[in-house]
Amino acid sequence: MNAPVKVLLRGSSLLALIVALQSTVVASVDDAQSFALQAAEPYVKEGFQVREDYWGGDLGSGEKKAVRQQLFKGNEYWFWLGTEVERAKISVHIYDSDGKLAEEPDGWEKGHFAAAHVIPKTTGSYFIIVNVEESPEERTHWALVYGFR
């Protein structure tokens, strides 16, 4: 094989590898979103409408991410967190704009699923804190979805 063809093949292989890696990263966040939506299923049967919006990313063990969301007095909200890493331990908590815990006591954590519930006392900005408490992976993909009624 002549040199230009070898370089072209090497470049094509590198391009294919980059595309495959990007697909893996996207698929992992998509997988995490699927798990978050799975956690929401029983609540949809109770009348909660799940928003199409979601947040996602990756965190290392012990890392947290804050998401700000406008919530309205008179509505009831659930936030569901999921990851594709089955042995990960994750949590989600809701704070008001003063930094006070605002969630109801019926939130839960079950392995790679977690949920938090809030009935806002006032309309305003609330902070949803996503936490990857433990994970066997260096970086753990997560997705957060929410619903209201």
BELZI-V368179 format. One record per residue. N is the residue number from 0. OMEGA is omega in degrees with one decimal (* if undefined). Layout:
n & omega
N & OMEGA
N & OMEGA
This chain:
n & omega
0 & -180.0
1 & -173.0
2 & -179.1
3 & 179.9
4 & 178.0
5 & -179.9
6 & 178.9
7 & 178.9
8 & 177.7
9 & 178.6
10 & 178.1
11 & 178.8
12 & 178.8
13 & 178.2
14 & 178.6
15 & 178.4
16 & 178.9
17 & 178.7
18 & 179.9
19 & 179.2
20 & 177.9
21 & 178.4
22 & 179.2
23 & 179.8
24 & 179.3
25 & -179.5
26 & -179.5
27 & 176.7
28 & 176.0
29 & 177.4
30 & 178.3
31 & 177.6
32 & 177.7
33 & 178.4
34 & 177.3
35 & 177.9
36 & 176.3
37 & 178.0
38 & -178.1
39 & -172.2
40 & -178.7
41 & -177.7
42 & 175.6
43 & 177.6
44 & 177.5
45 & 175.7
46 & 177.5
47 & 176.2
48 & -179.1
49 & 178.0
50 & 176.7
51 & 178.5
52 & 172.0
53 & 176.4
54 & 178.7
55 & 178.9
56 & 175.4
57 & -180.0
58 & 172.0
59 & 178.2
60 & 179.7
61 & -179.6
62 & 179.4
63 & 176.0
64 & 176.8
65 & 176.7
66 & 178.8
67 & -179.8
68 & 174.7
69 & 177.8
70 & -172.3
71 & 175.0
72 & -178.9
73 & 174.8
74 & 176.2
75 & -174.5
76 & 166.6
77 & 173.0
78 & -178.0
79 & -177.8
80 & 178.0
81 & 173.9
82 & 178.0
83 & -179.1
84 & -171.2
85 & -177.9
86 & 177.6
87 & 173.3
88 & -175.6
89 & 176.4
90 & 176.7
91 & 179.6
92 & -175.2
93 & 179.8
94 & 176.0
95 & -175.9
96 & 176.1
97 & 179.6
98 & 179.0
99 & 177.6
100 & -173.6
101 & -172.9
102 & 174.3
103 & -176.6
104 & -176.5
105 & 174.5
106 & -176.6
107 & 175.9
108 & 178.3
109 & 179.1
110 & -175.4
111 & 172.6
112 & 173.2
113 & 179.7
114 & 176.1
115 & -172.8
116 & 178.1
117 & 170.3
118 & -172.7
119 & 176.2
120 & 177.5
121 & 173.2
122 & 178.7
123 & 178.6
124 & 175.9
125 & -178.4
126 & 178.7
127 & -176.9
128 & 178.0
129 & -176.9
130 & 168.2
131 & -175.5
132 & 178.6
133 & 176.1
134 & 175.0
135 & -178.6
136 & 176.8
137 & 176.6
138 & -177.7
139 & 176.9
140 & 179.4
141 & 173.1
142 & -179.2
143 & 174.6
144 & 178.2
145 & 178.7
146 & -178.0
147 & 169.4
148 & *
